[in-house]
Amino acid sequence: DQTKAGEELSETVKRPFVRTWSVSELVHQLASFDRSGDPKRGQSMYIQALCHRCHRHGQIGVAIGPDLTIVSSRFSQRDIIESILHPSRVVAEDYRSDQITTSDGRVVTGQVVAHGHYRSPTLRIATDPLRPSDIIEIKKKDIVEHKKTDQSRMPDGLLNALTADEIL
């Protein structure tokens, strides 16, 4: 089942808080993890953890954030865990948030969404990566500052409602 950018995505079941995980805890858990795994369960957890809302893996998900199809061949398990738990520690330029300050003092942070002609009088910003169709329009004439932040678009705490077994 393929999800396309801009589609309304169904709400997920609220999961109870399990714990705030640390990198060292999950690296330790991985040391005794059975590497054979269950691909169907892995795919299910990828969707339950909301990864598919911003990342593509094979044919599943949306390409808002980096494609995860071959991520394990490029980065160590520790680096991957750290990127999930602390998404703003290291952020590639393409995935940094835009911060817009308007003449009336409003500050809007999110991802600039391309639309129409670059001469359009408005700038469109998606402020919630889990709801990419929620767009705020800002008149370009009202913008006093537009900059990239060091902040990742990926929210913190995405694994806090998962058990170690589910994460692994």
N, C-alpha and C positions, 0 to 999 in steps of 0.2 A: 504494500500500500504506500504510494508515493505522496508526499505532502509538497504542495507548491507554495512559493513565497506569496504572501498577500492573502492566502486563504484564511478564513476564520478557523482556528484550531480548536478542537473540542476541549472542554475543561477536563482536567485530570482529577482523580479522586484525591482529596487532601490526605496526606499521610502524616502520622504522628512524628514528632521530633524523636530521634533516636539518640544522637549525640553530635557534638562538634568534633569532627575527626582531625587528627594530626597526620602530617606526612609520615612521621616515624612509625605511628601505629599501623598505617596501611601498608607501608613497606615491610614491616615485620609480618603482617598477615600474609603478604604475597610470598614470603619465603617458604611457607608451608602449603601454598595453594596448589591444587591439582591442575596442572597446565592443560589437561585435555579439555576441560570445561564443557559447557553445553551451549552451542551456538544459538539455539532457539531461545534459551533462557537469557543469554546475553543480549539478544535482540530485544526481547521483552523488557529487560531492565534499561536498555538504552532509551526506549520509549518512555518507560515509567519515570526515569530520572530527568526527562524532558530534554535530553541531549538532541533529539531529532528536530526540535523546534528551531535550532540555530545551526546545527552541524549536519553534514551529509556523511553517511557511511555506506558505501556501495550505492544502492538505489534508494536508500531510505533517508529522509530528512531534507532539510533546506540548507542552501549554501549561503547563510548569512555570516557565519563564523568559518574558521578553517575546516577543510575537508578532513575527516578523521580516518578515511579508508586505509591509508598506509602510515598513520602516525606512529605506530609501534616500530616501524623500521627506521624512523628518523630520530626518535627520542627514547630515552631510557624510561623504565617504568616509574622511577622516582620523579623524573621531570614531568611526566604525564600527570601523576598524582598531584604534584605541586601546582601545576597549571590549573587543575580542576579545583583544588582547595583554595588557592590564592591566585585567582585569575588576573589580578592587576599587577602582580610582581614583575612579570615580563610580558609586554604586549607589543606585538608587531604593529607597525604604523597603520597598516590597512584596517586593523581591528580596534583602534582607539576610538573613544567616543568624541563627538563634536560637542562643544559647549558654546551656546549662543547667548549673548547678553543683549537685551533690547534697551531702547531709549527710556522706557518706563521702569527699568531696573529688574525686569524678569530675567531669570537664568534658566535656560532649557538645555538639557543634556540628552543626547541620544545619537541616532544614526541619520545622517542626511539621506533622504530618499530621492533618487533621480525621478524627474517627471517632466514631460514636455520639453520645451526649449530652455536653454540655459539663461535666456533673457526674461524668463518668467518673473513677475513681480513678487512672487512668494518663494520661500524656502520651506520645504516639508521635512519634518523631523519625526522619526519613529522613536518614541521615548521608552518603550518597554520591549526588550528583545523577545519576550515570551508572547507578546501580542503585536507582531509586526504590522498589522493593519491599523493599529491605533496611531494616527498621525496628527501632529500639531502643525498648523501652517502659520508662518511668521512672515510679515511683510518685510521684504529686503530693505526697504527704506528705514525701517525701525531698528535694524541691527547696528549696534555700536561696536560689538566685538564678536569674532568667530574664530575659535581656536580648537585645536586637538588637545585632548587631555591625556594624562597618563593612565586613565581609568579604562579598564576593559569593559566591553559591552556585556560580558558574561557576569551574571549575578553571583555573589558569594553565597555559600551555604546550600548549594544544590544537593550535596550528599548527606546533609544533616538528618534527612528522613529515611535513610537507608541503613540497613545492617551491614556489617563487614562482609558477610556472605553475599549479599545483594551487590555490593560494590565490586567485589572480586569477580 
